[in-house]
Amino acid sequence: MDAYNVPVGPAAARGPRYRFRDPNGPALIAQSLIATSALTDVYVIATGGKDSPWLSEDMVPFPAVLQVACWISFLVWFHRVRCNAEVLAPGSHKYSPNMT
């Protein structure tokens, strides 16, 4: 156990529930998807708005799929950061990590 995984206070009685996990991977993925989504929106606007080839009725619109991927990756990152906050200050938060 390193310094961040030592339980303190009421959490010490029941043992550590969460382990400190590096949030850099999910953060990089979320940031990349958000930037790609922004560039996609700029491209759609530049190529004709509603008449853009990426918004055709024959296929699922690519920007919508990209937006859903952004939401999922953000939620994964946010949950990991919230669990890390529980490791750093166990029992001091109003809501549980599962509320994220």
Residue pairs with C-beta under 8 A, 6 or more apart in sequence:
1 16
2 20
4 20
4 87
4 88
5 16
5 19
5 20
5 87
6 16
7 14
7 15
7 16
7 90
8 90
9 90
9 91
9 92
10 90
10 91
11 17
11 90
11 91
16 87
16 90
17 86
17 90
18 83
18 84
18 86
18 87
18 97
19 87
20 84
20 87
20 88
21 80
21 83
21 84
23 77
23 80
23 81
23 84
26 73
26 76
26 77
26 80
27 77
29 73
29 77
30 70
30 73
30 74
30 76
30 77
33 66
33 69
33 70
33 73
34 70
34 74
36 66
37 63
37 66
37 67
37 70
40 54
40 62
40 63
40 66
41 63
43 52
43 54
44 52
44 54
44 55
44 63
47 53
47 54
54 61
54 62
54 63
55 61
55 63
75 100
78 100
79 97
79 100
82 97
82 100
83 97
85 93
85 97
86 93
86 97
